[in-house]
Amino acid sequence: MSTAKKEYKKVTVKSLVDMKKNGEKISMLTAYDFTMAKILDGAGIDVLLVGDSASNVMAGHETTLPITLDQMIYHASSVVRAITRCLVVVDLPFGSYQSDPKEALRSAIRIMKESGGHSIKLEGGKEVKESIKRILNAGIPVMGHLGLTPQSIYKFGTYTVRAKEEEEAEQLMEDALMLERLGCFAVVLEKVPAKLAQEVAEAISIPVIGIGAGNGVDGQVLVTHDMLGMTHEFHPRFLRRYLDMHAEMTGAFQSYIGDVKSGDFPSDKEQY
């Protein structure tokens, strides 16, 4: 049962756990630059994810794999400079943590020291257990990510819904329980059946943030550019577009072009 919403002057990893206990849903969106992050923070978002989705959204790559640790630090630094209230979570990019727990720790430390981010997120369950333990032992907060893990796209070969079969669903639950035991402060579940996602959220005490995981979890995350309609080629079932910025921006640009071509801009009042 929900209780009255508490006002958080500063959202921390503890705040998210408290939100779950109090029945308050957690709002999370992506940000990759100062201007967008400032607007999102001012609007009252709880969590900003500096996602490796910047590889797709900002750089135009087909997958999240090409983005580097240096590039993630650049984007995260831009976001951190903009915020005053929300929690900033930064993705560890592909190749920066999977093979060697020591490398994972070095990558996490670089993000925390050089970007000022508040926490990191990484994909996977038992296969990255040692990396997670080492990062947590250094005092760095970790958000897990299970279900569809985009950094493993070439392993799965598709972005389809995960954990529909019993064996994979059981493994996902085991991984979620393990992430809680290790000390992660939250878990993202991406593109898994809503019933399973709700079972996971009820089984663990840390928040579960869903993307394509139904409404039975503790919060939701979307890519900001998708929910604003700035991208328009992407139409997954879980995406709700709150604006059609692609059309609005195209119209504005075309009006500007027309005004420049006609000599209407700048007017007398817009000159010195």
N, C-alpha and C positions, 0 to 999 in steps of 0.2 A: 504494500500500500504506500502510495507516495505521500511525502510530507512536504511542508512548505519549502520552497526553493531558498537555499542559502546564498547570500551574496559573497563571492570570493574576490577579495581585492587582488589576490595573486593565486593563480591555480598552480598547485604542486602535485607531485605523484600521490601524496597523501589525500589531497582534495578529491582526486578521482576515486579512490577507495571509499572515501566518505560519501561521495555522490551515489555510489552503488548501494551502500548500506542504507542511505536515505531514500532510495528509489528514484533519484533524479537522473534522467538520461544525460549522457555526455555527448556534446557536440564537437565534431572534429572535421577539419578541412585541410587541404594542402595549401602550401604557400612556398614560393621560390624566390621572391623579390621583396624589396623594402616597401614599395607602394601598396601592393596587394596585402601584405602582412599588416600594415598599419590600418587599413580599412577593416580587415577581418578582426583584428584585436579590438578596435574601437567598437565594432558591432557586438562584441561580447562572446566570441567563440571561446570554447574551453581549451581546446588543444589545436595547435598548428603542427601539421606533419610536413617537414621538409622531405618530400618523398623522392625516391629515385625515379619516380614518374616524371621528374624534370627531364629525364632523358628523352621521353616521348613528347611532352608538352612544350618544353622550352627549346629543345635541340632538334626535334623532328626525327629521332631514331625510331625504328620499328619496335624495339624492345627496350627494357630498362638496363640491359647488360653493359652498353658502352660507357655509361657515365662513370667518372673516376672519383676517387676519394677527394682529390683537390677540388674538383668541381662541386661536390657535395658540400665541402667546407665553405666554398665561395657563396653558394646559395643560402646555406644556413646562416652565415655571418650577416648577409643582407636582411634576412628575416628577423634575426635576434635584435638588430639595431632598431627595428620598428616597434617592438612590442613592449607593453608595460604590465599586462595582466596574464595572458594565456601561457600555457605550458608548451614548450617547443620540443618536439621529438624529431630526431634526424635519422634517416635511413643510413645504415651501413651498406655501401654499394657492393655489387657482385665482385668477388675476388678479394675482398678486404678482410674476410673473416672465416671463410669456409674450410680452408685447408690446414690452418695452424692457429691454435688458441692464442699463442704469443702474438701473432700478426693481428688477430682479432682485437686483442687488448691495445696494441699500438694504434690501430685504426680508431678505436673508440676514444682513446686518450687524445689523439689529434683532433677529433671532432669537438670534444669537450673544451680543450684548451684553445683551439684556434678559431672556433665559431662562437663559443659562448652558449651553445645549445644546452638544454637541461637534461636530455636523456637521448638514448639511441634506440633504434628498432632494427631487428634482424629477422630474417625468414628462416623457418625450419624448426624441427623438434629435436628428437634424440640425437640426430646426426650432428647437431651443433651444440650439444650439451656442454662440452668442455670449454668451448669459446664463451658461452653464456656465463658459466661459473667463474671463469677468469675475469671477465668484465665486471660482473657483480662484486667479486671479491675486492676489486679496486674502488668500489664505492660509486660506480656509475649505474644509474637506473636503466633498466632494460625493459622494453616492450617487445613481446613476442609477436609472431605472425605465422598463422597456420591456414590450412585449406589450400586455395589457389595461391601459389607462391611464384610471382612473375619472373623472378630470377632463375627459376627452374623450367622456363618455358620449353627449352629444347629437350629436356628430359621427358616432359609430359606430351609435348607436341601440339598442345591445344590450350585455350583459355576456358575450357568448359568447366561446369560445376564439379567440385571435388567431393570426395567422401560420400558418394551415393551408395556405394557397396559397403556391406557390413564390416569387412576386414579393415578397409581404409577409415571408416567411421570410428571403429574401436581404437585404431592407432592415433587418430586425431584426438580423441578423448584422453588417451594415455599421455600424449604429448602436452596437452593443455594442463593436466594435473601435474606433470613434471615441471612445466614452466612455473607454475604456482609454487611448487616445493622449492625450486631453485631460488626463488625470490624476485621473479619478474613482477612489475607493478601493474601490468595489463597485457592483454592479448588481442590482436586483430584477427578476425576470422573473415576470410575472403571467399565468396562464391561457394558456400556450403548450404545444404538443405536447412531450412528455417527450424525444423524440429530438432535437428542435431545441434544447431547453434544454441538454441534455448536450453537444451540439456547441458551443454558445456557451461553456459552462463550460470546455471543453477548449481552446477557441481563444484565450481571454484569460487573463491571469495574475492578474487581480483577482477576488475572490470573487463568485460569482453566487448570490443568495438567491432561492429559489423560493417561489411560492404558486400551487399548481395547475400546477406545472411539472415534476413528476416527481422522482425520487430521484437523478438523475445530476448534480445541481448541488451547490454547496458548502455550502448551508445552507437552512433553511426558516423562513418567517414565517407566523404566523396572527394573526388578531384575537383577543385574549385572551378577550373576552366570548363569542366564538363557541366556542372550544375548551373553555371552562368550562361551556358549555351554559346560560349566562345568557340568551342569545338562543335562540329555538327555532323561529323561522319560516324560517330560512335553512338550506338543505340542499345546498350544492354538493358535488360528488364529492370535492374535495380536502380537505374539512373532516373532521377526526377530533375527536369530542367526548370529552374526558377525564373530564368530570363532567357530571351533570345538575343544575346549580345552580338552574335554573328550578324544578324540582320540589322540591329541598331547601329553597330559600329560601321558596317558597310554603308548604311545610309548616311551617316555622319561624314565619312570619308568622301563619299560621292558629292555631298553638298559642298564640302570644302573645295574639292577639285573644280566643281562648277563655278564657285565664287571666285576662285583664283583665275580661271580661264576667262571669265567674263569681265574681270576687273572690279567686281563688287567688293572683294576683300583685298587689302584693307580699305575701310571707309575713311572719311575725313576724321571721325572721332577715334579711329584706331591708328592714327599717325601722330608723329611728334612735329 
